[in-house]
């Protein structure tokens, strides 16, 4: 009898311990049941975007010449540096009446959507409104989602509410819910935060060339400061190296109508087939800027700087970002050049020790010529 009572007591203790463990670990995807929710109000808006707002080559310090003008000079049959884009922008509430001001530290994001932040164990909720003229969605990388929050249409056997996320119509809204389990956070060889991208996947090629991309920064549980930034990091930057193909954008026809003098339908089709016109619409950009026009890439000597690097595009989008003057750590390896393929993401840690203004560019020759370069400044102590 005493043995039976001991067995029952042990079983009760085991059940209690299991309950406590489950309360801590949560569901099968390892998300705590009591996890906090981070809510973002993000819309896709149509915006006139200038790839070269200064009107000059910021790398050479000279006016644009013939090489640059292939891409940035407007003409009767050339669009130039300004294009209608679809961009993710953050709002203050679900009314989507007031844009959330962009902090000075994120001015360098350019075309990229707002930074979405979360810790392992939290839940991300994105209330999305589509203000563009085409269906759009929000598809995340890395995090845990159900079929109603994937944001990608294909023959997956689902219907009803599980398809509403695939293509949000013009003027429509949809709420995406993503859990952040341990496998979405930093791995054994990572820093205490990593980046995943999010982008529209309704017509992925046209959507991303139109500009619908953004960064999501996931930190280890308990590894953030009160403002949500990762501990031990003074400054963060996000860079997207991409040859944005405006020929494949959702807005090519509108951009031709808006910025060229070609109106005859037959001539419009001939223009689209012209190789030189096509080349002029390949914008070799960093965050939507060309030829050193990117603002806000500044840091201080001795700071702990984290650079989240990503790429997007086609087979021409093999990039080799290179920082002059300073080095960084990539998964523990000391480097000043890394390789990036489309949809690849890297987290690079730098402690700049060499003050000055330095070149930061893709090392692919054609990309250098076409303007995939910027400057960064290290201010002395």
N, C-alpha and C positions, 0 to 999 in steps of 0.2 A: 504493500500500500504506500509506504514511504517512497519507494522508487517511482510509483505511478505519479504521486504528487510532485516529485522532483522533475519528472518528464514534462508534466503539464506546465509547471512554472517555467521550465526552460523554453518550452514552445511559446508561451505567452511573451517571454522576454525577446525571443527571436522575432515574433510578429511585430512587437513594439519597435525593435531596432530596424526591422525592414520598413515599417511605416515611416520612421524618422528619416531613413535613407531615401525613400521615395519622395518624401516631402522636400528633401534637399535637391535631389537630382531631377525630379519631375518626370516628364514623359519619356517615351523611348528615344526621342531625338535629343535627350540630355538637357532639355530646357527646364529650369526651375519653375515649379508651379506658381511661385510667387514673384516671378520675374516682372520687372517694371516694363512699361511700354513707352517707346519713343515715337511720337507722332510728328509727321511732316506733311505739310500741305504744298504739293508740287503740281504745277500746271505745265503743259506744253504750249508755248506761245510762239507766234510768228513774229520775227524780229529782223530788221534790216541790219546786217552785220558787216562791219568793215574790217577786213583782214590786215589792213595797213593804215590805221587811223592817224599816224603822225605825218603821212604823206612823204616819208623819206626812208632811206635804208639806215636803220639804227645800228647796224654792224659796221658799216663803212663810214657813217657820219656824212654821207653824200646824198644828193638827190638821186632818185631812181634813174637808172640808165636803161639801155636797150634790153639787157638780160632780165632785169626785174619787171620791166614794162610788159613783157610777154604775159605776165600774170596779173599785174595790178593796174594797167592803163585801160581806162574805158574808151570805147570808140563806137562808131556806127554799127559795127558788127562784133563788138567785144563787150562783155559784161563789166570787166574791171575788178576792183578790189571789194566792192560791196555787193552782197547777195542777200536775198530773203532766206532766212534760216528758220528751222523749228528748234527751239531751245527749251530745256527744262529750267523753270524759274520757281523760286520758293515764295510762298505767300504766308501771311500771318494767321489766317484762319480758313475754315471751310467755305467762307463766303467768296473767297478768291477776288476780293476787291482791293487789297493793299499788298503790294510787293514787300517782302521782308528785305530791309536794307542789307546789302552785301558788306561784310566787315572788311576793313582795309587789308587785313592779312590774306583775304581770299580774292582780291582784285585780279590776281594773276590767273585765276581759273578761266577767264575769258568765256569761251563758248560752253564750257562744261557746266553741267547742272550743279545744284548745291551739294555740299558735303553732307552725307547721311552718316551719323555716328551711332554706335552702340557698343556695349560690352557683351562678352559671352554671358549667356543667361538671360539677356533681355529680349524683348520683342520689338520689331520695327513695324510701324503702321504708316503707310504712305497713302494719303487721300489725294487721288490724282484727278485732275480735270484736263480735258483735251480742248484747248482753245484754237487748235489749228484746223486747216481745211481738209485734213486727211485723218483716217483712223490711226490711233497710236496706242502704245502700251508702256508699261515699265517692267522690264525683265531683269531680275538680279542675278548676280553670280555668287556662288559660295554659300549663301544662307539656306535655311530650310523653309520650304514653302509647299502648300497644297496646290491642287490643280486650279483653284480659283484665284491664285496669286502668282502664277507663272508668267503670264504676259506674253505667250507665244502660241500662235495658231498652227496646229498640224493635226493629222488624223490620229488623235490619242484615245478615241473612244468615249470622250466625255461630251456632255451636253448641258444645256440650261445654265445654272449659275457658274458651273465650272468652265464655261466658254466665254463668259462676260468680260473676263480680264484680257482676252486675246486681242481685241480690237475695240478700244473705247471710241465711240463715234464722236464727230465734231459736236462740241457742247456737252458731251457726256462726262460722267464721273464714275470712278471705281476706287474702292479701297483695297489695297494690297497689304497683306499681313505676312510678315516673314519672321520666323523664330531664329535665334542666334545660338545654336548649340556649340559645343566645344570644337567640333570639326570645322566651324566657320571662323574660328579665331586663330591666333598665332600657333604655328606648329613648333616642334622641338628645336628647330634651328632658326626660328624667326625672332624678330624683335617683339616687343610687347604690343605692337599693333601691326595690322596688315590692311591692305586695300583690296576691295573687290569693286568691280565696275557694275553699273546698271545702265540699261539702254532700252530703247524701244525695239520690239521684235515683231511688230505686226507685218511690216515689210522691212526686214532688218537692213538690207543693203541701202534702200532709199532712205529709211529712217535715220540711220547713223550718219550717212553722208549729208543729210539735212541738218544734223547736229544734235540729235537726241541721245546724249551720253552723259554720264556723271560718275563721281566717285563715292564709294561707301567705305568708311574706315571702321574696322572692327578691332577693339582692344581686348586683351585678356581680362577676365573677371577681376575687379578690384584694382586694376592697373591704370586708372585714370584720375586726373585732377578734377576739382569741382567743376571746371568749365568743359569737361568731357575729353580734353586732350590727353594723350598718353603721358604717364609719369616719366620723368627723365628726358623729356623732349622740349626744347625751347621754341622751336619753329617748325612748321610743316609746309610742304609744297606738294602740289599734284601737277604732273605734266603728262599730256597726251600727245605723243608723236603720231601724226596721221596725215596721209595724203588724202585730203577730203575731195572726193570726186563730185564736183558740182554737176557734172553731166548725168550722174546717177541719183541726184537729189530729187526729193519730192517736188521741188520748186523750180525745175529747169525752165519750163514754159513760162512761168510767171517772171523769172529773172530775165529771160530774153525780152519779154514784153515791157518790163519795167526799165531796163538799163541799156537796151540797144534800140536801133532805129529800124530793125527788121520786122515787118508786120505781115507781109504776104505769106500765107500758109506754105506755099511751095518753097519759097526762099528760106523759111524757118526750118523746114526739113532738110534742105540742102546745107544750111548752116550747121545743124546738128551732126551732119555727116562729114563735115570738114575737119580734117585732122588738126590743123592749127587752132581752130576754135576749141576743139576738145582738149588740146594741151593747155590752153589758156585757163581752163576751168579746173585744172588739177592744183589744188591749193596745198602746198607742202608746208604744213603748219604745226605749231606747238600751241595747243589750247586755242586754236583758231586765229593765231597771229603768224605773220611771215616777216622775214627780214628784220628781226630784232625789234618788232613793235610791241612785244609783250611787256606789260607794266608790272611793278611790284615784286620783282624777284630779288629781294634784298635780305641780308642776314648779317650777323655780327661775328667777328673773330672769336673763336672759343665756344660759340653756342653749340648745343646739340641739335642738329638739323636733320629732319627726316624727309626724304623725297620719295613720294609714291609715283612710280612711272608706269605708264600703260601705252598700248598701241591699239590701233584699229584699222581695218581696211583689207586690201587685196594682197596679191603676191608682191607688189612693189613696196608694201609696207613692212619690209625688214629694216629695222632701225638699230643704230648703234650710238645711243646718247653718250656724249663725252664732255666731261667737265674739265676745262683748263684751270690750272693753278692750284687745285685741291683734289683730294682723293676721297673715296667713300668706302664703306663696308657693304658688301652684298653677300648675305648669308655667311658672314665671317671672313670673306675673302676681300683683301684690299684691292681696289680697282679704280680706274678713272674712266673706263668705257664698259658698257654692258650691251648685251644683245636683247632686242625686243621683237617678238613676232605678233601678228594681229591677235588681239584679245588676251595677250599675256600681261601680267602685272608683277611688278617688282617693288620691294621696299628697300631703300638705300639710306644708310646712316652716315652722316658727314659731320665732322667737327672741323670747320674751316680754320686753318692756321695762317693763311696767306691772304692778307687784305688786298683789295683792289677790285677793279671791274674786269670780269673774265668772260670768255667765250663759252657758251653751252650750246651744243649743236649735235645733230645727227652726222655721223662720219661717213655715210653713204654719199659718194661724190655728187650724184645727180640731185640728191636732196639738199646738199649744201648750196649748189648753184640756184636751186629753185626756192630757197628762202627758209628752210627748216632750221632756223638758228635763232638764238636769243642771247642776252647778256645777263649775268648775275653779278651782284655787287656784295663784297664782304667788307663791312665797315670795320676799321681798326678799333682796338680797345681804347 
